[in-house]
Every structure is written in C-alpha cells, then in structure tokens.
Amino acid sequence: MISSAQTRTNKGVAFALMITSVVLVLMMIFGVIMLLNQGNVIQITPQFFYKLMTIHGTGMIGIAALGGSAIMWYYLSKHIDLNAKVFYANLLLSLIGVVLILIAIFGFHFSDGWTFLFPLPAYSAGLYGKTGALLFLFGMLILGIGYLVMYFYLAARLIKEYGGLGKTLGWDQIFRGNKEYGPPPAAVATTMVIITNSIAILAGAYVLVASILNIINPIITIDPMLAKHLTYAFGHIFANCTIYMAVIAVYEILSQYTGRPWKSNKVFLIAWNASTIFTLMIYTHHLLMDFAVPKWMLIVGQIFSYANGLPVMVVTAYGALMIVFKSAIKWDFSSSMMFLAMFGWVAGAVPAIIDATIAVNHVMHNTKWVPGHFHTYMGMGVVAMIFGFMYYFNNTEGTQKQNGFDKYAIFTYFTFFTGLAGSFLYAGKISAPRRWAEHLPAWTGSDQVGAICAIFIIISAIIFTTRFIIGLKYIGKNKVNYAYKSAS
C-alpha cells in the first residue's frame, strides 16, 4: 500500500503538473499570437506584444521549472524521506509570485521582458508608474525564495542521508577509488541543481533587490554591466536547470521500462561534476557583443559553451541509446516521449554551440536564431520530458491507459515542433531580429510558417493536458507501490 507521506507527495506533484500543463498551453497561445502579429496575419499594438513577450518568456521558464521540480521531488522521494510540506511551500510561493507578475504585466503595463535588465525597470516605473515594476520584481523575488527554500531543505536531507554533497556527486568514486556505484542518478542530478541554481537565484536576487531599491530611491544604483552579468547568470543557469531536473525522469523511466538499472558509474559522475562547473561559467556567451567585458571572460564563455554540451548531454543521450538497445522495451507514450526528448535536447544544443562562436554571435545573437535553439531545447527537450512524465505518473500512480489519440498527438507534436524550430532558425539565417513586434515583409513568411506549426503543437498539448487532467481521477486506484513495480 502507498504510505500517507507518499500520498501527500503524489497530491502535490499532481497539482503542480496540472498547473504546469495548463500554463504551458496558455504560454503557447501567447506565442502564436506574437508570431501571427509578426507575420502580419493579425494586428496587435506594440505595447500588448511586449506584454505577451514578457509573460511568454517568464512564464515558460518558470512553469518548466515547476514541472521539473515536481519530477525531481517525486523521484528523490523514492530514495530518501522528504517532507511534502516543503514542496507545497515552494508551490505556494511560486503561485504568489506568478499572480504578482501577471498583475504587473496586464494590470500595470510592465513589459520589459523577463531579463529585468537594470535600469529598465526604473524607466518603466517612470513611464507607467512604480507599482507595475515593483510588483514584477517582487514577484520574481518571491519565486526565487520558494526555490531556495526547497533547495536548502533538499541539500540538508542529502547531506544527512549520504554524508555530504561531495558524496552525492560521487567524489568517493571519482577521487578515492571507491569501486561501488555512486548514489542514484536522481540524487546526483538534484545535487547539481541545488548547487548551480542556488547560486543563480542569489545572483538574480541581488539585481532584483538593487532594482527595487533604485525605484524606491533613485540615489541607490548598481553598475549596469555587473547587473547584466548577474541577470544573465541567473537566467541562463535557471533555464538550464529546468532540463537537469526533468532529465531525472529519463533515467528513472527508461531504466524501469527496460529492466536495466541506470547506474552512477565513474563516467556518469565525472560528467555531472563537469556540468556543475561548466553551467556556472557559460552564461558569458550572452555577453560576447559587450566590448567592455574582459577578453579572457569572452574566451572562457566561448570555450566552455562548446564543452558544456558534452558531459551530461552526451553521457545521457548515449546512455539512453545503450539502455534501450536490444532491451525489448515497450514503446508507449511515456517511453517514446523520453527517448524523443533526447533528440530534442541534442538538436537544441547544436545551434546554441554555433551561436557561442564569437564571430557568429556578433551577427546572429540578436536574431531569431537564438529562440530557434531555445525552442528546440525547451519544447522538444524539457517540455517533452514533462509531458512524458505526466502520462507515466497517471499510469503508475493510477490506472490510466494509452489510447489512439496519444500516438497521433506525439507524432503531431514532434513533427510540427521541428517545423517551428526550423522556422526560427531560418529567420535567424535571414537576419530577422528577435524581440521586435513588427517585421519587414521579407521576414513574415517564416513567422507565418512558425505560427501554423505552433497551432498544431497547441492541439497536441491540449490533448496531453486533457488526458492528464481526466486521468487524475484514477490516481490512488493503483495500489501497487513503486518498489514492487520496479522489481516487476
């Protein structure tokens, strides 16, 4: 039978996933509206466009993080005892933060983009009033506090369970010659996320607090270049950590479906340790066009942006191939989504690595090439993992079964997401700028193709979401526990 603690965890995870799926669809709809406007199919005001751009960017990253944290918490709770109240606390703070951000954007006209680059919030406050800017900044700050609470708690639990974060990263196996396998992949990945994302959130919090104080008292300022470094360190690391949380589902689900345990061997552990370091460094490829940045820092950004794609991504993608090879795996919605998500992750990294080359970056970084790589990485990587886990959750914790809609929805989702990503990359090739409300006639064709593809993506996402919400009524009816199902 499922324990009461696991029941509380399952309810929290189910609620988080329900919110995630609904908001994902909403953010996709906002994205389509922007593409239709850029493609001159519909006309919205530039002010409304930038509101949609702000909530689309902020909302997509935030909701992907919520879905990823649900996956991380669910699987880590299978290995160590966790207090579900902490997960609920993060969920509550996240919802409060989201409400403040929505009020700021649609109630008080805040439309500076997710980056909140100093001193843009102060300019926005001067144009539309202080309330909107302060609500947005406080909303972002509350979101960060929620994740810090969760990460610090998980760090304490991992330290108590394994004897230190170094041990959960496999230092005994890497440096001390311990021939045993390291902690489970869920613990390794969680440790990496705790370290990197806590640093990122603290960096972002520094800029948020400085911006809030600047709006209240303009005498208080922060160096704009320092603010940009800290802002992009926060944003890039936080976005990266969404997939590092979600990829835990790949390890667990493919291992369970094939009956082959995904072990934390030395290569696996070295990869995650390397990624912990690299992830903290590579935000500098967002600053390659800033002439005032020291040259050595730009070189570091270029070199390690190349290197960052290798450790975890290659090890995980290769591991996924090997664990599936000749395994007689049953291909259903969940296993298919997890395997295809590996393609999305790898495919999304390729244009990112190209963009990290200084000579290319100077030409391409402010074009739609960047959204092209990011939508590939996010939509066919992170979001695919979240949708795949949603089906797995309903099937494992309940009795939901796959039907014909699922198969066609997967095909539609990945086919048209490939088209959407391709339209962005092509737009970048022809120098269509990103973050512009209006496009020249030469650029609108790619926008229109992207919008058509996005509509079919939304149809698929609605099917995923509807199936998940309907399936929640079966949660708890499957009383077989996780250990039994894994063993079987």
Phi, psi and omega in degrees: 000152179281133182289162179295326178295318178292326177297317178297319178297314181299321179295318178295317179296317180298317180295317179298318180292324178296314177299316181301311184295318180294315181292324176303315179297317180297317179295325176296320179297317176301320179298318179296319179300318178296317179295319179296324177291315178296328179276007179061025175277320174233169179232121171236161181289150176304323180299317179290324177303313184287335170295314179297320179298320180294312182286328179295312180293312180295315184292319181296313180294315182297317183284328174295323177294321179295316177296319178296321179292327176296318177296312181301313182294317183301311184283325178295328179293344176282342184252328177223156180287129179233147178270112185298341180299328179292319177298318178296324180297316177296319179298317180296313180296324177296317180294319177299315179299317180297317179299316179298319180294317179297318178296319180298318185283308188267344178261329185232017167067025176286127185211044184273000186088167182294339191288339182040043183296127177292136005258028182305317179302326178292321176296319178297320179296325178289332182275313186248358183105158186287334189301312183298313180298316181293320179297317179297312183295318177293323177299315177297320181295318179294321175303313180297320179299320179301316180289324177296319177302313181294315182295318180294322177295314179297323177299316180297320181291321179293320178297317180293322185283319188246353176094007178145154180292331175298322179290324179287341173271002174082026181296329177297321181284325185280314190254337187250006175073018177293119185278353177286158176289153180284185178302165181300151181309325180300320180289320180296310181296320179298319179298315178301316181295318179303312184294307186290315186285330175296316177298317180297314182295321178296322176297314178295323180297324179299315180292319180299313180296317179299319180292319178299313180296324179295322179291320180290318181222099185302344178296330180279120182227171175223148179300124184300323180291318176299317180299320180294317178302311183294322181295314181285331172298314178299307186295315183292315181293316181300317179295319178299321185290342175300319181280332178289335172281315184291330184293344175303325179296325178297312180301312187286315186287312179296325177296317181290320182291327182267346185072018180244115181296139176270101188270148178274079178277180186297319179298316178301315182291320177298319180299314181291325175294317178298318181293328177301317180286312185297320183299329179284345188255333196275358177301339184295346176289351172279352185246014186295339180270358181272106185295337183281348180286135179306140185300321182298327180290323178293322177296317177302316180299320181290311184297312185280342171293323173296313188289331187295335180287346188274310192302285187286316185299312182292316179299317181291314180296315178295318178299321178297319178296316184290323183287335180272332186303123179053040183256351185058038181295146175272117181272105174238194183303310186293308182296324179294315180297319180295319182289317179293331178297331175297320176297315180299319180296311182294315181297322180291334181285333184297305178294335176293318179294320177299315181294335181284354175283125189306313182298323178284319183302321181299335182260324193257341194295326180265022174253179181284004172301319183293311172301331178298311179294321186288322178292328176295309181299314185281310186287315181266358176249279185300306185295324177297320177297319180294314178297319178298319178292325179302316177295315180301318181298312180295327180285320183282314183272352179222215183227020180294138180241157180288147173229182185297329180299324183299315183297314181290327179294320177298313180301315181296316183300308184286325179297310184280338174290326174299319177296318179298311180298319178297322179294323177294313182296319177296319178299322176296321180298324180266015172071026173291125184284150172269159178067024174252133180287328183242139181240149175290158181306328181292341183260344191289335180300315179294326177296318181293319176298316179299320180295318178299313179299318183295326178298317178292326175298317180297319178302315179297315181296324177296320176298313178304312185293315180298315179299320181293312183296319177297321182292342181297335181291345179266356181297134180094347180278341175263103188268010178283129184279169187297316183298320180294316181295322179294318182292328182280000000 
